[in-house]
Amino acid sequence: MNIIHISAECYPVAKVGGLADVVGALPKFQNVQGENTSVIMPFYDLAYTRTNSFINKGKGVVKLAQQTYDFHVLELVGTDLGFPLYLIDIPSLLFKDYVYSVDDSKRFTAFQIAALQWLGTQKSLPDVIHCHDHHTGLIPFMMYYCYDFKLFKNIASVLSIHNAQYQGGFSHEHIGWIPAFQPEHTGLLDWDGYINPLACGIKCAWRVNTVSPSYMEELKHHANGLEGLLSHESAKCVGILNGIDTQVWDTATDSYLIKNYSVTTYTRGKKANKKWLCDTYHLDMNQPLFVFIGRLVYEKGSDLFPEVFDQVLNHKNSSILLLGSGDPKTEEQLKALNEKFEGQYNSYIGYDEKLAHIAYAGADFLLMPSRVEPCGLNQMYSLRYGTIPIVSAVGGLKDTIVDIGDGGFGLMHEDTTVEQIVSSVKRATSLYKDQLTIKKLRKQIMNIDHSWDRSAKIYIQLYNSLTY
């Protein structure tokens, strides 16, 4: 089966969030299972594209209303990601030193048109076009309703919703960006008076999936205005839990780690990585170490961290290391705690891949008190690295973590509030004193299988249901 994934992000080329990790892993594991899978993404001006080689595989012209843009299609060479990677180069729109910005509607509309144009010139058409999030949500509509792309009308389309909070809406004033179609189909583009790419993709794709079963159910009640649409389209919707790339996230071979380890040597390995973190960020090696790794945004519950950390650290029985960026106000509040709780707390505002890996390895507990978490990968990384997750009972967190009070292996609270997060941290500090139980839990969680093998098979079964 010939499968094309189209996405705004793909690890390791361009990563803002979990979308990149999924698109950088799922195609690889589908190829391992015998499929012919590749990825199309934008060509950005980022470190990866500056330091790797590409060959030209085609060119064309995108017309957005009265403006035209030349594009080239580049293929990555000399590096094996486990799948062919093609990048759409539209210099004036996409070749920027960022992934997302204020003009994304125009940028990603052009990207989608160029991707379909190029696919239409290939010797054989794909069997499935798999779109990811709103940045590619117009593709199913264009495949089935735009005159220029009528050759795709019998091709199966799948839309994965990684985060329904972001929908890419823009004014009907720009409907001319979209290639010509019969006016009677305009309603498929619209939601609440705007052209809404995510809503359009939900309406037009043959199948829609979210990245965990619980998130699929949650979206029927909380989907930033799309609740009714998802309920109406529920017959073609399914939740499929993401996996993680166990080749990248492998404690035995991870080149970022200070000391590698396995399920039989985790005590020494985690201790070495924790020591590096504590030495580097001036923390107490003898206290339980809590880490947060992620975006400082409302959905992650990070606005509560200044008060949570203040309450927790005043007890002087734990250390906290934060790695992330986002809301400027939250960033400043968290940086201000560095001096107040020197020796107990430190923050790295930004993102560093090496530090993230070492943090998963060296921490005792991972903080993940999300208000919204479609799937979550961080909790799976922490499990594999022997770090006990502290999570809220939402989305994929609810699907992957079982509280120790219920015979499980993590710590869970029902609501994202200061009181409940602090309570979970207190439970963790008490648990940390029982090192025998901690060691048993670490061994247990490192043996949990959240690899992409199972999830990739489920996606292939989904494709087969559409093409046979």
Secondary structure, 3 states (H helix, E strand, C coil): CEEEEECCCECCCECCCHHHHHHHHHHHHHHHCCCEEEEEEECCCCHHHHCCEEEEEEEEEEEECCEEEEEEEEEEECCCCCCCEEEEECCCCCCCCCCCCCCHHHHHHHHHHHHHHHHCCCCCCCCEEEEECHHHCCHHHHHHHEHHHHHHCCCEEEEEECCCCCCCCECHHHHHHCCCECHHHHHHCEECCEECHHHHHHHHCCEEEECCHHHHHHHCCCCCCCHHHHHHCHHHEEECCCCECCCCCCCCCCCCCCCCCCCCCHHHHHHHHHHHHHHHHCCCCCCCEEEEEEEECHHHCHHHHHHHHHHHHCCCCCEEEEEEEECHHHHHHHHHHHHHCCCCEEEEECCCHHHHHHHHHHCCEEEECCCCCCCCCHHHHHHHCCCEEEEECCHHHHHHCCEHHHCCCEEEECCCCHHHHHHHHHHHHHHHCCHHHHHHHHHHHHCCCCEHHHHHHHHHHHHHHHHC
